[in-house]
Amino acid sequence: MISAPMKTGLLAVSALGLIVAIISPAVAVLAVLTAAAFAGGFSLCLLYNPKSPDPIASLNDERHSGRIEWEDVPIQTHLVIKIGYGLFSLVEDQKGAPLINRVAGIGDQLSRKLGFDVPYIPIKVDLSLEPNSYRIVMGRMVLAENMVWPGEVLAINHGDADSMVDGRPCKDPTFGMHAVWIHADSQDHAIGAGYLVVDSVTVIAAHLKDVVERNAAKLFGIDDATKLLDNLKKSAPQLVESLLPEALSLDAITAVCRDLLAEKIPLKDFRRISIAMSVASSLHSETASKVEVVRQQIADLIVQTMVPDSLPLPIMTVDASIEGLVVRSLKAGEGASYPIDPLLVQNIIEAVNAGIQALPPEARNVALITSPVVRRSLSALLKPRFPDLSVLSYLELPEDKPIEVHAKIGAPRSSHRVAVTNGNQI
């Protein structure tokens, strides 16, 4: 493409040659030769020099250069703590970075408790947050958020406080108890009044620990399953070879582990769990059925996570009539997203809530005992409303484990209405 200045120059040379030819024919020959030489040289320049860029092509190139490729997209599947600038003192090196040290310790503690490596949890300052707020984020999903005041302490009323203290009323983010943010100078007074007093770092750390435990299944992936199998292979190579790949695929093992973690069952004794998976693989092909068999094989491990060996297990039972209604709903709505009748669901939730509220403080870690046929469905139904309630089948109760029956969920024959009765009436 010839630019405008070049076109002007060519026209000027041509006009000059025409004028000279009119004035003197002899000079015209020389002018023609000169013009020919100039035109030839210019043609060679156009031939061997790069062409001028096409503006449309340049625009397309610019658009293409700004295109986001898959490798440019960050993969964010791990947890991150985001804090407002008002909490910067909690991570400042000059002040010992107390929050960073506490979070690192929690990661190690949870790795030992859950049975797999909890990834490092970074802390980032987010200027878009309120100065004293923090968020616990996984990818783009906010799992939890709250506010703390570094210069103050949180006085938590866990039921023993006998007087009020002045401050900012709130609720403890981990347990939902009534609490008050007070000046550090009032700490002794609050302790004397029966409050549990903790600093802002402890509030965030306890909240983080609770969030990680509740979302452990989301953090566990194929890489974690591979690490567990590699470690097990060092001590039990034949067991691992019997699992992979004939009995179970790596995806299936990961799915079983995530299902266990979702119901607060740690993977610490992965050898026992692997043996149970080997047994389950020979009986069922569906993951859900395999998980139920695995649970029955490691029943004592499940109960140990709920109460110490020396204490009885507090339980609530489900009347056979309710189980029958649930079974019929599941059969009638097979394949549906919500197969259980909504009215029955509401009644069960109300009855379970009434049973939990009536429990004594020492029996708060209660288990709901039901038949193996409906255990999984009832657990999925109740987990969103009662995240701390464990739903067990009677096949998951160790024979030598003492139990205390505190309530029974039953229904009169003439009604679907669910009722709660005391344990001594069962």
N, C-alpha and C positions, 0 to 999 in steps of 0.2 A: 504494500500500500504506500503511495507517494504522498508525502505531506504537503500542506499548502505552500510553505516556503519554497520547497523544491519545484512545485509547479510554476510558481512565479518566476523563478530563476530560468527555467527552460523557455518560458514565453519571452522573457527579456532577451535571451540569446538569439532566439529565432527572429525577433523583430529587428535586432541589430544587424543580423545577416542579410535580411531583406533590404534594409536601407543601404547597406554597403553595395549590394548587387546593383541597385539602381544607379548609384553615383558612379561606380567604376567597375566594369566587367572584370578587369584583371585582379582587382582587389577581391572581387566576388569569389573567384576561384580559391584564393587563400582563405577567405572567410568560411567557404563551404568545407574546406579541409579541416579548418580549426574546429568548426561546429561538429563535424563528423567524429573527430578525435574526442571531443568533449562528451558527445553522446555515447560513444563506445565505452569510454572510461566510466561514465555514470551507470551504464548498463551492467558493466562488470561489478560495480559496487552493489547494485541491487541484487545481482545474482549470488554473490558470495557473502554478503552481509546478512545477518538474521533479519527476518521480516519484523515489522513493527507489530507489537502485540495487539490482538483483537480485544477490544474492551469487553465484549460479551464473554469471550473465553476467559478473560482475566477474572471477571465477576464470578463465573462458574468455579474457577480454580479457588478463589477466595472462599466461596461457600463450601466447597469440598474440604478445604483445609480446616474449616471450623466444625466439620462433622464429628460427632462423638462415636468412637468405636467401642466395641465390647471391652477391650483391654483398658480403655480409659475410665470405665465405670467402676468406682470403688465397691468392693464387696464388704458389706458391714453386717455381720451376723453376731458379733460379740457385743458385750455390754459396754456402755460408756456412761460415766457420771458427768453431767454438765452442771456447772455452778455459775451463779451470778457473780459480778465483780465484787460484791460486798462480802463474799466468802473467800476471797483470794488469800487472806491471812491464814486460812486452814491448809493451804498448799505451798506457802511461802517458805523457801529454804532458810531464811534468816530466823524464822520462828519454829524451825524443826519439822515443818511439813507434817503436822500430826495426822491429817486426813489420809495422806498418801501412805504413811506407815500403817495406819489402821486397816486400810483397804487391802494392802498387800497381805497382812496377817489373816484377814477374813478369807481371801482367796485360798491360802494354804489350808486353813481350817475346813473350808467347804470341800476342797478336793479330797481330804481324808474322810469326811463324813459321807459324801455322795458316791465316792468310789471311782471318780474319773477326774482328769485334770481340768479344773475351772480356769479358763484363760485369764490372762492379765487384764485387769479392768482399769483403763486409763481415766484420768480426770482432766476435763477441759473447761476453761472459762468461756462462757457463752454470754456475750454482751446483750443478746436479745432477751435474756431472762431478767426477772426482777432481781434487784441487788442481793437479796437474802434468800433466794429460792434455789433449789437444785432439782435436777431431773435424772432419773435412771432410764437410759434409752438403750434399745437393741435395734440396730439399723435405724429405721425411721419411725419405729413404734415406741411411744412413751409408756413404760411399764409402771412408773410411779413418779410422784413429784411432791414436794413439800417445801416448807420454809423453816429456817433456823436463824438464830441470832447469836453470833460468836461471842459477844460480850455478856451474854446472859446464860442461865441454866434452865433446864426444863424440869419442873416439879410435877411428877406423875402421881395421880391419886389412884392407887391400886386397891382401894377399898378400906384402907386403915387410917386415912386422914380424918382428924377430928376437928379441924377448923379450916377456914378459908385463908388463902394467901392472895395478895394483890399482884396483878400482872396481866399478861396477854393470855386470855383463855384460848385453848385449842384442844386437839386430841392427839394423843401419841400416835404417830403414823404406823407403827408396827402392830400394836395390839388394840388400837382404837379406844384407849382409856382416856378419861378426862384429865387434862393437864394444863399447866400455866407456865408461861415463860416469865421468869423473875430475874431481878438483878442478882449478880453473884454474891453481893453482900447479904442477901436474904436467905442464902443457902442453909445456914445452920437453923434458922427459924423454921424453914420448910421441913427439914429433916425431923426436927423436934415435933412438928405437927403431924408426922406420919407419912409424909410424901417421899417418894423415891426420886432422887435428884440426879440428873445426868447432864453432861455438857453437850454442845452441838455436834462435836465429832462422834460421840457415842450414839446420838440420835440418828445421824446419817448412816453410821456403820451398822446399827441394828436393823434399820430399814433396808439397807442393801442386802444383808444376810437373808432376811425374810423374802425379798424379791427373787434372789438367786435360787433359793430352795423351791419356791413356787414355780419357777420357770426353768428348772433344771432340764426338763425334757426338750425344751426349745434350744437349749445350748448344746445338747448332745447330738453328735453327727457321726457320719461314717468314719471319719478320721479318728474319732474317739473310740469307736468300736474296734478299729484296727489296732490301736495302741493296746487296748485291753487284751485282745487276742494274741498280740505279739508277746506281751508280758506273760500271759498264761502258757504260751507255747514253750517258754523256758523251763517250766516245771511240769507241764502236762502236755507234751507234744502230741501224744496219741489222741487225747481228748479233742484238741483243736482240729486235728486231721479228720476225726470222725464227724465234726460239725461242718467243715468247709471242704468242698462246696456241695458234697452229696446231700447232706441232711438239710442244711440251711444256707441260704445265700447271705452275703454280707449285708445286703439291704434288709433281709428278714431279721437278722440278729440285731441290727440297729433299731428296727421297729419295735422289737420286743423290749429292748433296753429302754427306749423312750417311753413305752407304755408303762413300764414299771416305775420309772422316775416320775411320770405324771401323777402316780398315786402314792408318791412319797416313799417308794421302796428303793433304798440305795443299792449300788452295784458293788459294794465293798467285797462281798464274798462272790466274786465273779466265777470262781471254780464251781461252786454249788449251783449258781445260775446257769452255767454252761451245761452241766450235767442234766439239769431240769429241761433245758432247751433241747438237748439230745433226745430225752424221753418224749417231749411234746411233739417233736418233728416226726416221730414214728406213729403218732396217733392222729394228728390233724394236719391239714394243709393250710387252713386260714390262720392269719396272724392272731386274730381275736381269740380263737379257740386255743391256740398255742399258749397265749399269755395266761389264760385261765389255768391250764395244766401246770405251767411254770409256777404260778402263785401257790397252787396246792402243794407242789414239791418243796417249796421254801417257806412253808407256813410259819415255822418257828422264827425265821429271820424277820418276817413281816411283823409278828407280834412283839418281838424284841425292840423294834423301832418305836413302839407305842408305849409300853410300860416296862419297868425293870422285871427281871425274872422273879424277884421276891414278892411282887405285888400282883393281885388279881387283875384281870382285864375287865374294865367296866363296859357293859354292852347294852344295847337296845335290840329287841327282836321285832320281826315283822310277822304279823299274823298270816296264816296260810290263806285266808280269804283275800287279803290284799295281794299276795303273790299270785293267786289265781287270776285276779282282775288284770294284773300287769301282764301275765303270760297271754291271756286272751287278747289284750290290746296289741301286744307284739305280733301275735299271729295274724290278727285282722289287718294290721297296718304294716305288714312285712315289706321292707324296701322303702318305706316312707321316712322322711327326715325326722318327724316327730310322731312316732307310732302310738304313744300312750295318750289316752283320753285326757284333754286339758283339765277337766274337772277333777279327775282322779289325781293328776299331777299336783294341782293346787291343794287338795286335801292331804296328800302325803307330805308335801312341804310344810304345811301348817302343823301337822302332827309331829313331824320330826323336830321342828323348831320348838314346839311346846315341850317335847321330851328333853331337849338339850337345855332349855331354860330352867327346867326343874331339877337338873343334876346338881349335886353338891360340888363345891370347888375342886375336891380331890378327884372327881370323876369326869373332868372336862374333856380328857383325851379318850372319848368314848368311841366304840365301834358299833356299827349297825350290822347285825347278823341276819343273813337271808339265805335263800337257796342258791345253788350254783347257776340255776337257769336264768335268774333275774338279776344276779349280782352286778354284772357289767352294766346293764341298762339302768338300774337304780343308782349306781355310782355316777354314771354320766348325767343323770337327772339331778342329783343332789350336789355334785361338786361345785357348780357355779354359785350356789347359794350357801353351801357349808363347806368351804375349802379345807377345813381342818378335820372334817368327819371322814373316818375310814369305813368303807363298806366292804365287809368280808362275807364269804360264804361259810357255812358251817363246816365245809371240808378244809377250811384254812385255819381252824382252831386246833392247836396241838392238844393231844389227848391228856397230857399231864399239866395243862395250864388251867389254874383256877379262874373262874369268872364270877362277876357280880352283875346280875340282871337288874337294871334300874328302871326300864320302861318297856312297854310293848305297844307297837302300832297295830291296832286291830280295827275291825269294822263290824257293825251289826249286820245281820243277814238281810234285813229289809232296806238297807241303805248303803250307798257307796261312801257315806261319811266316815272318815277315819278318826279314831279316838285313841287316846293315850291312857294306859293303865299303869299302876305302880308295879314294880317288879315282884312284890309279894303276892300279887293277884294272878301271876302267870302260871 
